[in-house]
Amino acid sequence: MGATVLLLTGCAAPEPEPVPQPGSVRIQIGTGSYDNGSDQLLVTVHDSTGSILFDEMLPTGSATTVEDVAPGEVTIVVEDHGEVTGQIDGQELKVLVGPRDLTLLQ
């Protein structure tokens, strides 16, 4: 009868690369007097490929969250305010919109 020998080399398997996780974009529209004279602003969110993830009119004083945004670069465009760009990897980007400013918080 033969003996089975198990040889352990002490080398661990390589750690798997972390998989980037989807994140979200939280958009907060402040109250006040906006240049467009309306009580709503057009907000568009798109990813680095140009795909539109969100494109809606948001009333002033409101907030919304765009969920399950793929990791990578995301751009938020707000009517009459310009745009901001940020990176997403499992966290929430926060965009604050005021009558005269547009701020990205990470």
C-alpha positions in Angstrom: 0.0 0.0 0.0 1.5 3.4 -1.0 1.6 6.5 1.1 0.2 9.8 -0.2 2.4 12.8 0.4 1.0 16.3 0.3 3.6 19.0 -0.2 2.7 22.5 1.0 4.9 25.2 -0.5 3.7 28.1 1.7 2.6 30.2 -1.3 -0.8 31.7 -1.0 -3.0 32.2 -4.0 -2.8 35.7 -5.4 -5.4 38.1 -4.0 -8.1 38.8 -6.6 -8.3 42.4 -7.9 -11.0 44.4 -6.2 -14.1 44.7 -8.4 -15.2 48.3 -8.8 -18.6 48.8 -7.3 -21.5 50.9 -8.7 -22.1 54.2 -7.0 -24.7 56.9 -7.0 -25.1 60.6 -7.8 -27.1 62.7 -5.3 -28.3 66.0 -6.7 -29.6 68.8 -4.4 -31.3 71.8 -6.0 -31.3 74.8 -3.6 -34.1 77.4 -3.4 -33.6 80.9 -4.7 -33.9 83.0 -7.8 -32.4 81.2 -10.8 -31.4 82.8 -14.1 -33.8 80.9 -16.2 -36.8 82.5 -14.3 -38.3 79.0 -13.8 -38.8 77.0 -10.6 -37.2 74.0 -12.4 -33.8 73.2 -13.8 -32.9 70.6 -16.4 -30.4 68.2 -15.0 -28.6 65.6 -17.1 -26.2 62.9 -15.9 -24.1 60.9 -18.3 -21.2 58.4 -18.1 -17.8 58.4 -19.8 -19.3 56.7 -22.9 -21.9 59.5 -23.3 -24.8 57.3 -22.2 -27.5 59.4 -20.5 -28.3 58.0 -17.1 -30.7 60.8 -16.0 -32.3 63.7 -17.9 -35.2 65.4 -16.0 -36.5 68.7 -14.9 -36.0 69.1 -11.1 -37.9 71.7 -9.1 -35.9 74.1 -7.0 -35.7 72.9 -3.4 -35.7 69.3 -4.4 -33.2 66.4 -4.3 -32.9 63.2 -6.3 -30.4 60.2 -6.4 -29.3 58.4 -9.5 -28.6 54.9 -8.4 -26.4 52.1 -9.8 -24.0 54.3 -11.7 -21.2 52.3 -13.2 -17.7 53.0 -11.9 -15.7 55.6 -13.8 -16.2 59.2 -14.9 -19.6 60.8 -14.6 -20.6 64.2 -15.8 -23.5 66.2 -14.4 -24.8 69.1 -16.5 -27.2 71.6 -15.0 -29.1 74.1 -17.2 -27.6 77.6 -17.2 -24.9 76.4 -14.7 -22.4 74.4 -16.7 -21.2 71.0 -15.7 -19.0 69.1 -13.2 -17.2 65.8 -13.6 -16.3 63.3 -11.0 -15.2 59.7 -10.5 -17.4 57.0 -9.1 -16.2 53.8 -7.5 -18.7 52.5 -5.0 -19.4 55.8 -3.3 -21.9 58.6 -3.6 -21.1 61.9 -5.5 -23.0 64.9 -4.2 -23.8 67.8 -6.4 -25.2 71.0 -4.8 -26.9 73.5 -7.1 -27.4 77.0 -6.0 -28.8 80.1 -7.9 -25.2 81.1 -8.9 -23.0 78.0 -8.3 -22.6 74.3 -9.0 -20.5 72.3 -6.5 -19.3 68.7 -6.6 -18.6 67.0 -3.3 -17.0 63.6 -3.1 
